[in-house]
Amino acid sequence: MQALRITDFGPPENLHLSDVEHPRLSADEALVEIHAAGLNPSDIGNAAGRFTQTDLPRILGRDFAGIVIEGPEHMLGHEVWGGGAEFGFTRDGSHAEYIAAPSAVLCPKPVNLSMEQASAVATPFVTAWLSLEASQLQAGQSLLVMGARGAVGNAALQLGKARGLRLFGAQRGELPTEDMYKAINTEHPDAQQELLKLTQGRGVDACIDTVGGPLFNLGLSCLTHSGCLIAITARAEGIVQFNMRNFYHRELRLFGVNSLNCGATQTRDVLNKLRQDFEAGELHAPNIRTFPLHEAPQIYQQLAQGVLGTKAVFVP
């Protein structure tokens, strides 16, 4: 089969498809014919060698949707979706034509989502779910999401709406008017004042920063007293600076959320909880653009360069 398999860590320019053997199943596994597989920023970092848990050689890719073609009889022919921290890191991943997965971590795909849509859900929505759990926000409280147009940001806003939160979304450039949230342009020099005006000078109870870099301090500045910031990413060297005196005087809180601590079993549990909301039309998959699997090396490069501009999904 064709797969995006790495034998050494390096930049996306080094990636290429390889012919590899079909997965061999153990007693507790199922073989899934992949119909679509999402691409995440962590896949880029994985290829580059930023994660110590990855052992080589390894097929990349965390998220997928497909049909079970081998394994437990009651699962054969069923459409499934899945993901988790193991795939692409400690076991072969989804950027291939087939994947072997523990049958217990596979769950039914929402009937109203295409394979392509379903394959784009796991990592963004699980990350957003974990971030909201860390925030401990209750209905009626306020949430600011940095990077509102991104897959994780949009998922956080959707999940926040379902929890009854008051929502604000921040993004570079002008954002269209949204019924779901009030939009803030982070390129405006008065972005903080704009947010404070929208909250009657109070600020927000929590901020989920899906972007990192300079926006980290903007997120902190928009928090109300004892508010919390949830960080899920970092730029460049991962170094940020902020005023510690201001931080503790306002009794702020800072949480880190790492979706790579969320294994396939926990991912399955979250996806099973969300499935009925997708089927009811209360949640929606990210906007996607599909690419044939053989273009994966080029698409990895585009995502690494920040020029892709959309959620990519590979179709074998």
N, C-alpha and C positions, 0 to 999 in steps of 0.2 A: 504493500500500500504506500501511498504518498504521505509524507509527514514532514513537518517543520521540526527537525531534530538537530540538537546542538551536541557537539562533542567537546567544544571549548567555549569559554565565555568570551564575549567581544561585542563590538558595536553592531547595530542592525545591518550595516553594509556587508557583514560576514555571513548573514543568514542565507540559506538555500534549502530547497526541498530535497528530500532524500527518499529513496526506495528502501523501506524497512519491512521486516516480517510482520504479519498480522499478529495482534496480541494473543497470547496464550492464556487461557482462563484457569484460575484456581476454582476450588469447589464452591466458594461463596460469591463468585463474580458473574457478571453478565457482559455480553458484548453488544455495544451500541454502534449501529451504523450512523455516523454523524451526518446530519443534514445541514447544520449550521453551528458555528462556534464564534463566540464574541472575542474581541481583542480588548485588553485592559492595559493601562499604563504599567501595572506591575509585571506584565509579560515582557515589556521593554527592559525593565530593571532586572528581571530574571535572566534574560539573554545576556545582559552585560555583566552578570556575576555579582549583583548587589545583595544577594540573599544567601546566607551561609548554609541554609538547610538544603539547597539544591545539590543533588549529586548527578554526575554525568556518566554516560550520555543520557539525554533527556529530551522527550518531545514536549514542546511548549504548549501553553493554553490552559486556562482555568475553567471556562464556562462552555456549555454545549446543550444542544437539543437534538434528538434523533429517535431512532426506532430500535428496540431490543430485538436482535436477530439470533441470539444464542444465550442460554442461561436457564433460569427457572421457567418451567413450562407456562406458569400462569402469567408471566411477563412477556412472552414472545409476541411480537407484533405491536406492542404498546408504544405509544409516543411518550417520551420522557424528557425531562430537563434536569440539569444538575450543575454542580460546581463545587468548589471547596479548596482549601489551602493545600491539599495534597497534590492536586492535578497540576502538572507542569513543573512541580518542585521535587517532591519525593516519590511520585509515580508519574508515568507518562500521561501527557495532557491531551487536549482536544483539537489542536491544530493539525489534524490528520483525518483520514477517511474513516477510521474506527477507533474506539476507545474501550478498554476494559475497565469496569468500575465495580466496586462491591454492590451487589444487587440491592442491599439494604439502603443505600444512599440515593437510589434513583426514585424519583417521584413523578406522578402523572403531570404532563404538560397541560396548562390551561387550554381548554378547547377552542377559545376564541383568539388565541395568539398563534401566529404563524411560527414555523420552526425558527425563522430568522429573528423574529421579535423575542421569542422565548430564550434564545441563546444569548441575548444581550442583557438579561435581567439579573442573573445571580449575584455577581460581584457588586454592581452598583447598588442594588436594593439591600443586600445583606450589609454592606458598609453603612448605608444610610440607616438601616434598622439598628445596628449596633451603636451608631452615633446618637440616635434619639434615645435609646435605652440609657446611654451614659449621661445624657442631659437631664434625665429625670423630670422633664417638663410635664405639666398637667394641662388639661383643657383650659383654654383661656389665656395661657401664658404666651409669650412672644418668642419667635425664633427668626434669626437672620441666617441666611445661607449664602456664603461666599462661593461664587461659581454656579449661579443658578441655572445656567444653560447646559452645564455638563451633565453627564449621566448620573453621577452620584448626587449632585446638587438637585437635579430635577426629581430624583427618587426621594430625597429628603423632604422636599417641599410637598410631594404627593402624600408621603406618610405623615407629615406634619398636619396636613389638612385633614386626613382621616382621624387624627388624634384631637382635632378641635383647637389647634394652635393658631395664633395670629402670626401671619407669615410676611417676611420681607426677603426679597432676593436681590443680591448684588452681583454685578457682572461688569466687565469692561465694555464700554460702548452703550448706546441706547438700547433699552429693553422694551419690547412691545408691552402694551398694557395687558395685565393678566388679572383675571377674576380671582385666581388662587392666592396671589401675593402682590404686595406693593414693590415696585422695582426701583433700584438705586444704581446709578452709573458710577462705578468706582474711579473713573477717569476724571470726574468732576472734583475740583479742589475742595469743594464744600460738601463732599459725600457724607462725612460724619454729621455735619449740621443738618443735612437733609434727612438723615435717619432719625436724629434726635427730634426734629420738627414733627416727623410722622408719628413719633411715640410721645408727643407732648413733653419732650425734654427728659423723659425717663430713661430711654435706652431699652435694649432688649434683654430678656432673661437668659438667652443662650445664643451662641453663634457656632455654626458648623463651618469650618474653614476647609473647603475642598481644593484650595488653590495654593496656599502657602506663600512664602516670600513676603513682599511688602504689605500684602493684605492682612497678614497676621496682626499687625499693630492696629490697623483700621478696625478689625473685628474686636480687639480688646477695648478700643476707645468707645465702641458703640454699646458696650455692656452696661446694664444697670448695676447698682450696688449688689454685691454677692452673686453676680451673674457668672456664667461659665462659658468657656470657649473649648470646643472639641476640635482637635487637629487630626487630620487623617493623612497628611502628606507633607513633604518638605521640598524645597528648591535647592539645587546646587549642593553645597556642602551641608545643608540642613541646619545652618546657624541662623538664629534670629536674636535680636536685641530688643528689650523692652524695659520700661521704667519699673523696677521692682518696688520702689517706695509707693508709687501710684497703685501698683498691683495689690500690695497687701493692705494699704489704707482703704481701698475699696472692697477688700475681702473677696477678690475674684478667685475663680477656680479654673484650672487648666487640666483637660483630660486628653490623653492620646488614645486613638482607636486604630487598631491594626487588624484588618480583615484577614491577614494571613495567619492569625491565631484561631480563625474560625474554620474548622475542618468540614469535611463533606457531610458528616452526620448533622452538625448544627446547621449547616447551609440547607440541608434537606428539611429540617424542622421549620426554618424560616420560610422557605419556599412553599411548604405545605400550608402554612398560615396565610400566606399572601395569595395563594392560588384562587380562592373563592372571591377575593377582592378584584383580581384581574378578570375573572369570569363574569363578575357583576358590573364590570365597566367602571369601577371606582378607582382602579389603578391602571396605568397605561405604560407600555414598554417604551424605552428611550427611542428617540428618532435614530434611525440606522441607515447605513449605506452598505450594501453587500458587495463583496469582491470574490472572485474565484480563488480557491486555495493557492493556486500557483502564483498569484500576485502577492502572497503574504509577505515575502521579504521586502518588497517595495513599500507596502502599507506600514510595516513596522518602522521603516525609515521615516515615512511621512509623519507618523505619530510622534516619534522621537524628536523630530524637527519642529513640532507644533504647528504643522500646516495641514493636518488632516481635516480638522474642523467638524467632525461628526463621529458618532459611535460606529466603529467598523465591525462587520460580521463576515466571516469567511464561509464560503459554501463549497464543499468538495465537489 
